[in-house]
Amino acid sequence: HLPSFLTSFVNLCEIAKETIIIETQIDNDIPQDYPCLRLYVFDGLCGDPSNWFVPNVKAIKDILKFCGFKQMAFLRFCGDKRCVIRGDKYVKESLGVDWCKL
């Protein structure tokens, strides 16, 4: 949601040694077959000027892959507009929770 979305994401992924869990707003109104970030300018998303971008699920999945995460899982909630995504740098037999694999 920051102005430098990709840089911030890459920095977080470098800190995560094995697992990262991300909770974010997602945009399901744009096609999901390619990665996309929707830009919100001026008032931002929901009137919050600190919310600059909203990704689709494919964008988060591809960014996690770019950052070296080999296994991802997600759970959607709140009317399909928010998402929790878990990324693991190492493939695990079971994620230990009832996640749907991306």
CORKAWO-V461203 format. One record per residue. N is the residue number from 1. RES is the residue in one small letter. PHI is phi in degrees with one decimal (NA if undefined). Layout:
N RES PHI
N RES PHI
//
This chain:
1 h NA
2 l -86.8
3 p -56.9
4 s -104.5
5 f -54.4
6 l -65.8
7 t -61.1
8 s -61.7
9 f -63.9
10 v -61.4
11 n -61.7
12 l -62.4
13 c -67.1
14 e -68.8
15 i -72.2
16 a -70.9
17 k -77.5
18 e -137.7
19 t -133.1
20 i -132.0
21 i -123.1
22 i -121.1
23 e -114.1
24 t -153.9
25 q -70.4
26 i -126.8
27 d -111.6
28 n -94.7
29 d -85.2
30 i -105.0
31 p -55.0
32 q -98.3
33 d -85.2
34 y -143.4
35 p -70.4
36 c -151.7
37 l -120.5
38 r -91.8
39 l -91.0
40 y -116.3
41 v -111.3
42 f 65.0
43 d -81.4
44 g 70.1
45 l -75.2
46 c 56.8
47 g 77.1
48 d -99.2
49 p -67.8
50 s -88.1
51 n -95.2
52 w -95.7
53 f -131.2
54 v -130.4
55 p -88.7
56 n -90.3
57 v -61.7
58 k -59.9
59 a -63.3
60 i -65.6
61 k -59.2
62 d -67.7
63 i -65.4
64 l -62.3
65 k -61.4
66 f -57.7
67 c -84.9
68 g 97.7
69 f -84.3
70 k -96.0
71 q -133.0
72 m -133.1
73 a -145.9
74 f -142.1
75 l -140.5
76 r -101.9
77 f -157.4
78 c 57.0
79 g 64.7
80 d 65.3
81 k -109.1
82 r -128.2
83 c -147.5
84 v -113.6
85 i -123.3
86 r -111.8
87 g -120.7
88 d -122.7
89 k -75.7
90 y -123.4
91 v -69.4
92 k -117.3
93 e -62.0
94 s -138.4
95 l -81.5
96 g 83.1
97 v -138.9
98 d -84.8
99 w -97.7
100 c -97.6
101 k -71.7
102 l -79.7
//
